[in-house]
Amino acid sequence: MDASGEPDAPEADSEKVNALVEAWAQKHRRWQREWAARHAVGPDVLYHYTDAVGALGIVERRELWASNAAFLNDSTELVYVRGVLQEVLDELAAGDEPSRAVARYGHLMLRGLSESFYDVYVACFCENGDLLSQWRGYPRAGGGYSLGFDTRLLTQGNTACRRVVYDAEDQRAIIRRLFATIRDVHVEFGDAGETTLASFEVRIASQAFYGLAECSFCFKHPAFQEEREWRRVALCHKKGGDGSDGGPVVLMRATPTGLLPYIATELADGEAGAEQRALSEVVIGPGRHPDLAATAAERLLLKAGYAAPDEIVRPSDIPLRV
């Protein structure tokens, strides 16, 4: 299986293969429904922490930048899931023949995570808009800003909101159930023959790999669980990025650690327009002059068309010394 999840298929009886694929599809749809249910219900407001430059750009341009996940501060962002996956594959490799067959298939998927043709771009949010660990990441003199967004409006366009999973056993259980959909077909159709089973694995490769890829940007080390993070996610082909294929345009910005690829995602208001703005709250982080910072934020929002900015701007309750 190559990085796109499409290996070359051996010759096989197409009707038999179709039967295996349909049996798997029913099981996989159940897994997809369980996975989707994790992200379907969340808080009404999600908070994005940023500095003064970020807050100014978000409000004035009405867009939110999603950064290439491979460049995020936590170096384990995209590799953490590989360790979780390896644990599950080791369990399967120690089991019966259907389990061992799935383990072999899973190792191809593991390699595919490193060779994927797509880059993942994420904008990060927290359920808590006034979190000490987040404020500590911003300069004390200028402080930070926590921008609260209407969660329903973050899912518009070609983006999706995903809840980050922190519990290690929960992570393993999710991947076990994903691989169980394949193992169950091996057990049910064990007499189909190696060629038919191999062709079946080829046919389902893209969908199965996509499920695993979703886990790769939704799993995070348990040490970060205080953040209760959600992510607004978009995919971009590694060979694209100029918008010619209908996908997003990849831009670059300078950061203290070097160049960072990002894409600009639109922040759309609701159908009620001015009565349903995407930005619903602004929390002013601890700083030397919180009153002035709040006044400046209110003026910015007023200029951007917000009718009563003083009703959505508030100072942090964290007594952080600056």
Buried (B, 14 or more C-beta within 10 A) or exposed (E): BEBBBEBEBEEBEEEBBEBBBEBBBEBBEEBBEEBEEBBEEBBEBBBBBBBBEBBBBBBEEBBBBBBBBEBBEEEBBBEBBBEBBEBBBEBBBEEEEBBBBBBEBBBBBBEBBEEBBBBBBBBBBBBBBBBEEBBEEBEBEBBBBBBBBBBEBBEBEEBBBBBBBBEBEEBBEBBBBBBBBBBBBBEBBEEBEEBBBBBBBBBBBEBBBBBBBBBBBBBBBEEBEEBBBBBBBBBBBEEBBEEEEEBBEBEEEEEEEEEBBBBBBEBBBBEEEEEEBBBBBBBBBBBEBBEEBBBBBBEBBEEBEBEEBEEBBBBBEBEEEB
